[in-house]
Amino acid sequence: MSEEFLGTKLTMNLGARSYDIILRRGSLENLYQFANLGRRVAVVTDSGVPPIYAQMVADQCKDAVVITVPQGEASKSFKTLESVLNQMLAFGMGRGDLVIAVGGGVVGDLAGFAASIYMRGIDFINCPTTTLSMIDSSIGGKTAIDLGDTKNIVGAFWQPKLVVVDPSTLSTLPRRHFINGLAEAVKAGLLADPELFGIFENGDVDAEVDTIIYRSLKFKKNIVEQDETEQGMRKALNFGHTIGHGIEAVKGIKGRRTNGLYHGECVALGMLPMIESKALQKRTRAVYRRLGLPLRTGYDKEKVLAEMLHDKKAQSGQITVIKVPGLGCWQAKTIPVEGLRTLLGMED
């Protein structure tokens, strides 16, 4: 780990909704130094997260309950949301109390959304424990649950009061999950950070993971500060997601489906057709091979297209997609939804 990251702090500058992002190894066990834990706290985690992490947070609180939901995308549902809210209510939580998410993107999305609607909104802290959530979903305030196979269609913009990123928690993460999350960092590199992309091409990814997280967070922070509610520039973060979410709906690991692809893997596949430079596409494929990300999968393109047509970004027969003409630059292009056929290689 680089000495640069001992005690690194970024600040999301959003006026009254501003908050700090702490990136430091060991910060989870010292959460009390950064947050007011002298109130009722609901620590939300899932069954795939080592229980020691949620308990580490709960032990620092004056009065805490640990709420554990089942692991996986299926927990981003009304049923699980209702269960979390009922447990918060039974714990006697009021408007001055706090929800802390300890886990990956599913936990952060679910806990953040629960905080946004409980008593019309209470404080929320995000403590990501996966590469995917550390790099991407833990900041920016997007919280949501799924509706059937449609991802993140019911939600709210609800900024956390604090984000604490402790890379030491990655030591317990399965290798495939570790690599899955790096896809979002590859995305950041392709969009705006050639130096970050260079780490994936030539660097030691494991040794430089703190740098990867830092550069990814800095990139997303800058985007969110300029466009908090995705009216313009923030749409860049959807690079790879239009096709990726379609693939995930058809081939994603969720519910009873235990074989398939994880979110980052789907986004990785979704990025490739959106890279307009053949040379850069070749370099990106080489990065995928180096990391162990999928280069292709036998998905049903008609089914993927059908899911893409339900994308929440599709309006009046049009959809905005993000394309990368060259390393470090991107363009938003609005196309007819039927143009998605071309992107999937389904031309008549």
C-alpha positions in Angstrom: 0.0 0.0 0.0 1.3 3.5 -0.9 2.0 5.7 2.0 0.0 8.3 0.2 -3.2 6.6 1.3 -2.6 6.6 5.1 -5.4 8.9 6.2 -6.6 10.0 2.8 -9.8 12.0 2.8 -11.9 13.2 -0.1 -14.9 15.6 0.3 -18.0 15.3 -1.9 -18.9 19.0 -2.3 -22.7 19.2 -2.6 -23.5 22.2 -0.5 -25.6 21.3 2.5 -25.4 17.6 1.4 -21.6 17.5 1.4 -19.8 14.6 3.1 -16.4 13.1 3.7 -15.0 10.0 2.0 -12.4 8.3 4.3 -10.0 6.0 2.5 -7.8 4.3 5.1 -6.9 0.8 6.1 -8.3 0.1 9.6 -10.9 2.9 9.4 -13.8 0.5 9.9 -12.7 -0.3 13.5 -12.3 3.4 14.1 -15.6 4.5 12.7 -16.4 6.3 16.0 -13.7 8.8 15.2 -15.6 10.0 12.2 -19.3 9.6 13.0 -21.8 10.3 15.8 -22.6 6.8 17.0 -24.3 7.9 20.3 -27.8 7.2 19.1 -29.9 4.2 17.8 -28.1 2.6 14.9 -29.3 0.0 12.5 -26.3 -1.8 11.0 -27.5 -3.4 7.7 -25.4 -6.2 6.2 -25.9 -9.4 4.3 -25.2 -13.1 4.9 -22.3 -13.1 2.5 -20.3 -10.4 4.5 -18.2 -11.8 7.3 -20.2 -11.0 10.5 -17.1 -9.6 12.2 -17.4 -6.4 10.1 -21.0 -5.5 11.1 -20.3 -6.5 14.7 -17.2 -4.3 14.7 -19.4 -1.4 13.8 -22.2 -2.3 16.2 -19.7 -2.6 19.1 -18.7 1.1 18.6 -22.3 2.3 18.9 -24.2 3.3 22.0 -27.3 1.3 21.0 -27.3 -0.8 17.8 -29.1 -3.6 16.1 -27.6 -5.7 13.3 -30.0 -6.4 10.4 -28.8 -9.2 8.2 -30.5 -9.8 4.8 -29.8 -12.7 2.4 -26.9 -12.4 0.1 -27.5 -11.4 -3.5 -29.4 -9.2 -5.9 -32.7 -10.7 -4.9 -32.5 -8.8 -1.6 -33.1 -5.6 -3.6 -36.8 -6.2 -3.4 -39.9 -4.8 -1.7 -40.1 -7.9 0.5 -36.6 -7.4 1.9 -37.1 -3.6 2.1 -40.2 -4.1 4.2 -38.4 -6.5 6.5 -35.6 -4.0 7.1 -38.0 -1.2 7.8 -40.1 -3.3 10.2 -36.9 -4.2 12.1 -35.9 -0.5 12.2 -39.4 0.4 13.6 -39.3 -2.5 16.1 -35.9 -1.1 17.3 -37.7 2.2 18.0 -35.7 4.3 15.6 -36.6 7.9 15.3 -35.7 10.8 13.0 -32.4 11.5 14.7 -31.1 8.0 14.4 -28.8 6.3 11.8 -28.5 3.5 9.3 -25.1 2.1 8.5 -24.6 -0.1 5.5 -21.8 -2.7 5.9 -21.3 -4.7 2.7 -21.4 -4.5 -1.0 -23.5 -2.6 -3.5 -26.7 -4.5 -2.7 -26.5 -3.7 0.9 -25.7 0.0 0.2 -28.5 0.4 -2.2 -31.0 -1.3 0.1 -30.0 0.3 3.3 -29.6 3.7 1.7 -33.1 3.5 0.2 -34.5 2.4 3.6 -32.9 5.4 5.2 -34.3 7.7 2.5 -37.9 6.7 3.2 -38.0 5.8 6.9 -39.7 8.8 8.6 -39.2 10.7 5.4 -35.5 10.4 5.6 -32.9 9.7 8.3 -29.0 9.7 8.4 -27.1 7.1 6.4 -23.5 6.0 6.4 -21.9 3.7 3.9 -19.1 1.3 4.8 -18.4 -0.7 1.6 -16.6 -4.0 1.9 -16.2 -5.0 -1.8 -14.2 -3.6 -4.7 -17.4 -2.9 -6.6 -19.0 -0.8 -3.8 -15.7 0.9 -2.8 -15.0 2.0 -6.4 -18.4 3.0 -7.5 -21.7 2.5 -5.7 -20.8 3.7 -2.2 -20.7 7.4 -3.2 -23.1 9.6 -5.2 -26.4 9.0 -3.4 -28.1 6.6 -5.8 -30.2 4.2 -3.7 -32.7 1.7 -5.1 -34.3 -1.6 -5.3 -35.3 -3.7 -8.3 -38.8 -4.4 -9.7 -38.8 -7.9 -11.1 -35.9 -8.1 -13.5 -35.7 -4.4 -14.0 -32.7 -3.1 -12.0 -32.8 0.0 -9.7 -36.2 1.2 -11.1 -37.6 2.2 -7.6 -35.3 4.4 -5.6 -34.2 7.9 -4.5 -31.2 10.2 -4.5 -30.2 10.1 -0.9 -26.6 11.2 -0.1 -24.8 9.5 2.8 -23.5 11.6 5.7 -20.2 9.8 5.5 -18.5 7.0 3.5 -15.7 4.9 5.1 -13.6 2.8 2.7 -11.4 0.3 4.5 -9.5 -1.7 1.8 -8.3 -4.2 4.5 -11.8 -5.7 4.3 -11.0 -6.9 0.8 -8.8 -9.6 2.3 -11.9 -11.8 2.9 -13.4 -11.2 -0.6 -13.4 -14.2 -3.0 -11.1 -13.6 -6.0 -13.9 -13.5 -8.5 -15.8 -10.8 -6.6 -12.6 -8.8 -6.2 -12.1 -8.8 -10.0 -15.8 -8.2 -10.7 -15.6 -4.9 -8.9 -12.5 -3.8 -10.8 -14.6 -3.6 -14.0 -16.0 -0.3 -12.7 -12.5 1.0 -12.3 -11.6 0.0 -15.8 -14.7 2.0 -16.8 -13.3 5.1 -15.0 -10.0 4.7 -16.8 -11.5 4.4 -20.2 -13.7 7.4 -19.6 -11.3 9.8 -18.1 -8.1 8.5 -16.6 -5.5 7.0 -18.9 -3.1 6.6 -16.0 -5.6 4.4 -14.2 -6.1 2.3 -17.3 -2.3 2.0 -17.5 -2.3 0.2 -14.1 -4.6 -2.4 -15.5 -2.4 -2.8 -18.6 1.0 -2.9 -17.0 0.8 -2.5 -13.2 0.4 -4.8 -10.2 -3.3 -4.6 -9.6 -3.2 -6.3 -6.1 -0.4 -4.1 -4.9 -2.0 -0.9 -6.3 -5.6 -1.6 -5.3 -5.6 1.4 -2.9 -4.5 3.7 -5.8 -7.1 2.1 -8.1 -9.9 2.8 -5.5 -8.6 6.4 -4.9 -8.5 7.3 -8.6 -11.9 5.8 -9.2 -13.5 7.6 -6.3 -11.9 10.9 -7.3 -13.2 10.5 -10.9 -16.8 9.7 -9.7 -16.7 12.5 -7.1 -15.9 15.1 -9.7 -18.7 13.9 -11.9 -21.4 13.8 -9.1 -20.4 17.3 -7.9 -21.2 18.7 -11.3 -24.4 16.7 -11.9 -25.8 15.2 -8.7 -29.1 13.9 -10.1 -28.0 12.8 -13.6 -29.3 15.5 -15.8 -26.2 15.6 -17.9 -22.6 14.7 -17.3 -23.4 12.0 -14.7 -24.8 9.9 -17.6 -21.2 9.1 -18.4 -21.2 6.7 -15.5 -23.8 4.6 -17.4 -21.0 3.6 -19.8 -21.4 -0.1 -20.3 -24.6 -0.3 -18.3 -27.3 -0.1 -21.0 -26.1 -3.4 -22.5 -24.7 -4.6 -19.2 -28.0 -4.4 -17.4 -29.7 -6.2 -20.3 -27.2 -9.0 -20.0 -27.5 -9.1 -16.3 -31.3 -9.5 -16.5 -30.8 -12.5 -18.8 -27.6 -14.0 -17.5 -27.0 -12.5 -14.0 -26.6 -14.4 -10.8 -29.7 -13.7 -8.8 -32.5 -15.4 -7.0 -32.5 -19.1 -7.8 -30.0 -18.6 -10.6 -26.7 -19.6 -9.2 -24.8 -19.9 -12.5 -24.1 -16.8 -14.6 -22.5 -13.4 -14.4 -22.0 -10.8 -11.7 -22.8 -7.1 -12.2 -19.2 -6.0 -13.0 -18.8 -8.8 -15.4 -22.0 -7.8 -17.3 -20.8 -4.1 -17.4 -17.5 -5.3 -18.7 -19.2 -7.0 -21.6 -21.5 -4.0 -22.1 -18.5 -1.6 -22.5 -16.9 -3.4 -25.4 -19.4 -2.5 -28.1 -19.4 1.1 -26.9 -15.7 1.6 -27.6 -15.5 3.1 -31.1 -11.7 2.7 -31.5 -10.7 -0.8 -32.7 -7.2 -0.3 -31.2 -8.6 0.7 -27.8 -11.1 -2.2 -27.9 -8.2 -4.5 -28.5 -6.3 -3.1 -25.6 -9.4 -3.4 -23.4 -9.8 -7.0 -24.3 -6.2 -7.6 -23.3 -7.0 -6.0 -19.9 -10.0 -8.3 -19.5 -7.8 -11.3 -20.3 -5.2 -10.1 -17.8 -7.8 -9.6 -15.0 -9.9 -12.7 -15.9 -13.0 -10.7 -16.9 -15.3 -12.3 -19.5 -14.8 -11.5 -23.2 -17.9 -13.1 -24.4 -20.9 -15.1 -23.2 -23.6 -17.1 -25.0 -26.5 -14.8 -24.1 -29.7 -14.7 -26.1 -29.5 -11.3 -27.9 -33.3 -11.1 -28.4 -33.9 -11.5 -24.7 -31.1 -8.9 -23.9 -32.6 -6.5 -26.3 -36.1 -6.9 -24.8 -34.7 -6.0 -21.4 -32.8 -3.0 -22.8 -36.0 -1.6 -24.2 -37.3 -1.4 -20.6 -34.2 0.6 -19.5 -35.3 3.6 -17.4 -33.2 5.8 -19.6 -35.3 5.0 -22.7 -37.9 7.7 -23.3 -40.2 8.4 -26.3 -38.5 5.8 -28.4 -35.0 7.3 -27.8 -32.2 6.3 -25.5 -28.9 8.0 -24.6 -25.9 5.8 -24.7 -22.3 6.5 -23.8 -19.6 5.8 -26.3 -15.8 6.1 -26.0 -14.1 7.3 -29.2 -10.6 7.1 -27.6 -8.9 6.6 -24.2 -9.9 9.2 -21.7 -12.8 10.7 -23.6 -16.5 10.0 -24.0 -19.6 11.1 -25.8 -23.3 10.9 -25.0 -25.3 9.9 -28.1 -29.1 9.7 -28.3 -30.3 7.0 -30.6 -33.6 5.4 -31.5 -34.1 2.4 -29.2 -34.2 0.1 -32.2 -30.6 1.3 -32.8 -29.7 -1.0 -29.8 -30.0 -3.9 -32.3 -26.9 -2.5 -34.1 -24.9 -2.2 -30.8 -25.7 -5.9 -30.1 -24.6 -6.9 -33.6 -28.2 -7.8 -34.6 -28.4 -5.9 -37.9 -30.8 -7.4 -40.4 
